[in-house]
Amino acid sequence: MYKLLRSFLFLFFICFSFEAFCQADTLKVPVDSAGISPASQQKPVRKPSLKADSTALKTAQKEKAPEVVKDSARLVLERLPKQAVVRSAIIPGWGQIGNKRWWKVPFIYGGFVSLGLAIDFNQRYYREFLHELQYYAKNNQFENPLYNQQQYSYQSIVDAKDFYRRNRDLSILGCVAVYAVNLIDAYVDAKFFRYDISDELALKVYPSAKPQFSYANSTPVPALTFKLSF
């Protein structure tokens, strides 16, 4: 019985192996006459690139976006700030006149004239005290007899010279500041030239009483109320 069972299992395994071999032989990939399989001749499929997709999407959006067309009036308004700054840079106050703010021109030139006079005054005394110091270094006395009679010290003349030099430098910086304010004012006026402030805009201020919250009492406190109406 045992030998019969072993023979049966041996024949079963032989049949199973033969069937598997036949199936594997039928699944072989056919090749052509050159020995190349058709599957190897197929081109590999490329995955879509995210960068290419984003570029194509941006291009499509640009093509669909409507073109912004500016009329002549808007172009003129946009050129006003640059034009006003250039004019005020060439001739101070010219930009203010172009912005119809001619009443600012006297203030600009008043600042220039005042600072110019201050520069001339401080420069004159600075040169005078500097000359006295140079003369004192050579002759051991001041050239102006008034300084010798009143017994001015050498250090006091040095301090006076430094004082007028500092004031002269500050006056020059003041001229530069007035020139810069002239440019900034021309730009701001031209920039806000297009904005129309209606007469209906008003700010009202009136007294009121606000309750004071505390544990002891709740007496009202006088206050001011601001109301902005459009």
PyMOL commands that set and color helices and strands:
alter all, ss='L'
color gray80, all
select helices_A, chain A and resi 2-26+38-41+50-64+72-90+94-98+102-139+145-149+154-194
alter helices_A, ss='H'
color red, helices_A
select strands_A, chain A and resi 202-211+220-229
alter strands_A, ss='S'
color yellow, strands_A
deselect
rebuild
show_as cartoon
